[in-house]
Amino acid sequence: MSTPTITTETRPDPSASGNALTQRRSRPGEVAFRLAMQACLLIAFGVLAALLTWVLVKGWNRLDSRLWTEMPTGLVSRLDTAGVQSALVGTLWIISLVALICLPIGILSAIYLEEYADNTRWYNRLLELNIQNLAGVPSIIFGILGLGIIARALGLGFTVITAAIVLSLLVLPVVIIATREAIRAVPQSIRHASYALGATKWQTVSRQVLPSAVPGIATGSILALSRAIGEAAPLIVLGAVTFITFNPDGLDSGYTALPIQIYTFITRSQSEYTELAAGAIVLLLAIVLAMNSIAIFVRNRFEKRW
Amino acid sequence: MSTSTSNAGSAAGSALRRGRRRPVDSTVRVLLVAAALVSVATTIGIVIALVQPTIGFFQQVSVVEFITGTSWTPTFAQKAYGVLPLVAATLTVTGVALTIAVPLGLGSAIYLSEYANPGTRKVLKPIIELLAGVPTVVYGFVALFALNPLLQKWWPTDDGPAFQNLLIAGIAMGIMIVPTIASISEDSMAAVPRSLREGAYALASTKMQVSTRVVVPAAMSGIVAAVVLGISRAVGETMIVTIAGGLTSDRIVLNPLEGAATMTAFIANISSGDIPVGSLDYDSVFAVGALLFLITFALNAVSIRMVRRFREVYE
């Protein structure tokens, strides 16, 4: 009976302090702020999820084998038996070439910048700034580069190889920046140990540093290729907006690609084209998102923490 | 005996010398430098591709008309080459996009960095990165066929938005930029040292106060870099505005409910038709491209500076 009284007199009231704590936790401003921040996340990604679902529903009727066995057509009457085979094959052609052109150049550039370049020299710092700036140049400007220099001045014309070169240059900074980060994450002690065993610089880089950096390089490379698959703007400038009903058969062949084919469908007003566009978008998204998932998985699963 | 010793000695010496300049190592070096020069050649190529036709363009159109003219009608009979309508449309779309993307992106970043538990963050961060990879032609498609019909249906008055308009293009672009802004701002907030937060809590700050008065200011240069990068992406984005933004360029359109061509939309539209090489129309593509390149170049310079500053402070 008396004990509680003493407690109340000698100590601050626990229930009062508890009250103050609860009050702090449930302060209306605090709660509102937390909810507002949460709402930002939900709205932004909820809307995006809703839109992607809408595309899936819209294209549902076209999601069958016609999509990859049939050719695109400009005739509404033939739309029932139309697909995007030439665009899919074109995209595969372009992306294989981009991988062949862009990945070696990108990875070698990154090795130079991280392992060989003396970055107190002005030209190496300029090189680095140049790559950072290129990463932010709008993709349509690369289309202009392709139009003015590669297609016309070098005379390669509006062909698969022109598209592949332009897209390679476009995603080159992505590969370089990702590879550099992966190489930088390999601890110096590994290099020193290798040198101590008498390895040359290149032996150290090729047998110790690069194998350790493979997960990071793979992630960056896949993300770069998936970006190249989705790019449409440079190809528009390179004159790819037509109905092409044949698959490319060589480097100098005409071509179309998935994002360009989708754009071509969108510019047609008939609603059948809208459905076909939605179907093709689902195909494009499936490829791109699958590649990005693999990239992110590789990074989270295989990346070494030193 | 002595011969063999001296032989061994000279063999060891030459091995050492060979080690220092092995043919493999010097070949590799040349190869690496050559690869690194490709990116330099790209920049030089861009500049050459832009400059020559741009000079050709300005031999026929005065710089003053280009910069101050309020009508852009290269395809009309009555030709006019004032770039302001294209710039105004670009600014309008960028403004709408940022109004949406900055609050949503920053809010998402604050929630992820300060409130979400580690498990949620571990799931959400990869999803955000995944969504940042959605091709822009997809955003253009949903803007034109999903968002705009909804906007027209819900519009309270009769004079609703046009079939293609700057508002819907801006909204779609805003949704597109959110993952970029959220992801980069979250990175810079995560780089703010724990001790700063703990210090603020020790002074009896609430979570909101820590977020808004400690974490956000400390991460400010990263946030600014994210926003500038967002602006740069919005200015250079092509597919959304070409599909959903409209074509008008004969006058300055300030009402976002109307359609108008941005710089990128003009380039895309005119080059998807047949334009004879060397004509004024052909050159005008490059002149607008040069202006676009200069604008994004300036934005990138700001962004690179900011990122560097945020790295210097905490790494």
Interface residues (C-beta under 8 A of the other chain):
Chain A: R24 R27 G29 E30 F33 R34 A36 M37 Q38 A39 C40 L41 I43 A44 F45 V47 L48 L51 L52 W54 V55 K58 P104 I105 G106 L108 S109 I111 Y112 L113 Y116 A117 L127 L129 N130 I131 Q132 N133 L134 A135 G136 V137 P138 S139 I140 I141 F142 G143 I144 L145 L147 G148 I149 R152 L169 L172 P173 I176 G198 T200 K201 W202 L223 S226 R227 I229 G230 E231 A232 A233 I236 V237 G239 V241 P259 I262 Y263 I266 T267 T274 A277 A278 I281 L284 L285 V288 L289 N292 S293 I296 N300
Chain B: G19 R22 V24 D25 V28 R29 L31 L32 V33 A34 A35 A36 V38 S39 V40 T42 T43 G45 I46 I48 A49 L50 Q52 P53 P103 L104 G105 L106 G107 S108 I110 Y111 L112 E114 Y115 L124 P126 I127 I128 E129 L130 L131 G133 V134 P135 T136 V137 V138 G140 F141 V142 L144 F145 A146 L147 I175 V178 P179 A182 T206 K207 M208 S211 T212 L229 S232 V235 G236 E237 T238 M239 T242 I243 T264 I267 A268 S271 S272 V277 V285 F286 G289 L292 F293 T296 F297 L299 N300 A301 S303 I304
